[in-house]
Amino acid sequence: MTTVDEIEALRLRLKAETRASICTELADAMLSLAMGADDQTTGALVLSVPTLLQHSVPEVRCIGVALAATVLSGETQTDLLIRSLSDQNERVQLEAAGRLADMARPGLRAVFAPLLSHADFRIQFEAARGMALLKHSAGIEVLIAGLDRSDFRFRAAGALAVLSDPAAIAPLERCFAKWLIPHFDRTQI
């Protein structure tokens, strides 16, 4: 069985499966096939993206966003990720915001701006990180707030370093001076 046939079999099985955990495993298998895929395999995976993004299981849609970011390119990729920001599930929105932030495209500032006031801090953080990668200070307060959260500290320090805004120096120094900051985080700060 070729990889293209394997992808088709996974897609058909995903459409027929009702158990969320199995659906997630099938989608994850498709994403794994995207790593280092040749053009033919990538083409087959591109055809699978709509199946994953329209699935009822939120985790499958998250994997669909990751797959889209891996196998699509250009405006198609960007448009699909922007549309995923309006998914009903915040985990899917988070995946899309993170993938968009990683792109660091200047045209995305208008997309990140409203996300800076999103109800979910994780989505605010991804938008702020995206702004920082664009050398824009609009999300600096969110990144500084991330320094106080152990699950965001390392990435917040990295984004603040990329931003290079002098307003971040004092908060970084305060964070560095705290007790019990892990060495890995302290090194990043």
N, C-alpha and C positions, 0 to 999 in steps of 0.2 A: 504494500500500500504506500503510495507517495504521500508526501506531506500535504499536498493539495487535497487529496482524497481524505486524509485524516482530519483536516480542517472541516471539510464538508460533513463528515461523519459526526464531528463534535457539534457542529451547528445544528444538524438535524436532531441529534440527541438532546441538545439544549432546548429546542422548541417543544419536544415531547415531554421533557422532564418536569415534574411538579415540586419536587423536594428542593428547598432553597439551598441546602448544603451541597447537593450534587450539582445543581446549576452553577453555583459559585466555583466548584472544582472544574467543571467543564470550561467555564469562561477563563479561569486561571490557566488552564492548559493551552487555550488559544493564545493568551498573552505570552506564555512561555515560548511558543513557537515563533513569536514575532522577533525575539532576540536573535540577531544575526541572520535573519531570513533573507533568502534570495528574492529576486523580483517576482517570480511566479508565486512563491509562498506569500509575499507581501500582498500581491493582488488578490489572492484568496482570502486573506485576513481582512482586507478592505471591505470585501463583500459581507463579512461577518459583523462589522461595526454596527450597522443598524439593528441587527438582531439583539446584540448586547444592550444597546442604548434604549431599546423599547421594552426590555424585559421588566417583569413585575418585581423582581428581587433587587433591592437597592445596591447590594454588593456587586451584583452582576453588572449593573449600570456603571458603577465605579470602575470596574475592570474595563468596561466598554470605553470609558473616557481615557483610561490609560492606554488602551489599544489604539484608539483614535490618535492620541498624541504620538504614538510610536510609528504607525503605518501611514498616516495621512501627512500631507505637507501643505504649505502655502495657505491661501485663503480658506480652502476647504477645512483644514485643520483648525484654524483660528475661529471660523464661524461656528463650527460644531462645538468647540470648547466654550465659546461665549453662550451658545444656546443651552449648554449643560448647566450654566450658572442659574438657570431658572427651574431646574429640576425640583420636584417637591421634597426631595430628601437632602438634608444638609450635608451628609457625607459625600454625595455626588457633587454638590456645589463646591465642597472643599477640594475634592480631587481636581475639578475643573479650574478652580482658582489657583491651585498650586502649579498645575501644568502651564497655565497662562503666565504666571509669574516667572517660571523657568525660561519662558521664551524671551523675556526682556525686550519686547518690541515697543518702540515709542508710541505707536498708534494705540496701545492698550491703556494708556493713562486714563482715558475716558471710561474704560471698563472698570478699572481699579477704584476710581474715585468714589462711586456709590458704595462699593464693598467695604470701604473703610469704616462705615457706620452700620455694618451688618450686625444682627443680633448675636451671631456666633463669633466669639473671639478668634477662633481658628481661621475663619474666613477673613476677618479683618487683618489678621497677621499675614496671611498669604498675599492679600492686596497690598499691605504695607511693604512686604518683601519685594513684590513686583515693582512698586514705586521706587524703592531703594536701588534696585538693579537698573532702573532708568535714571538714577541720580536725581530723584525728586524727593524732597523732604516732606511731602504731604502726610505720610504715615509714620513719621518719626515717633510720635507719642505712643502708637501701638507697639512699635519695636522696643521702645524703652520699657513699656509695661511688660513686654515679653521677657525682659531681663529678670523680673521677679518670679517667673514661672519656670520651674525646673525643666519642664518638657519643651520649652521654647527658648531657653536661655542661650544655648549654643548657636542656634540659627539666628536669633536676634542680634547677638554680638557680631556674627558674620555679616549680616545685612547692614548693620550700622557701620561696620568697617568699609563696606563697599560704598555706602552713602557718603562717608567722609564729612559729615556735618559736625562742626565744632560743638553744637548743642548736645551732642551725644557723649562728649568726653566726661562731664561730671557724673552722669548716671552710670557710665561704664566704670568709673573709678569707685563709686559707691558700691556697685555690685562686686567688684574685685575685692574690696575690703571686707566683705561679709565673711563670717565664719561658715564653715561647712560647705563651701562651694566646691563641687568636684574639680579635681585637677584638670580634667579635660576641658571643662567650661572655663576655668581660670586661664588656661593657656589661650583659648580662643579670645577671651576678653583682653 
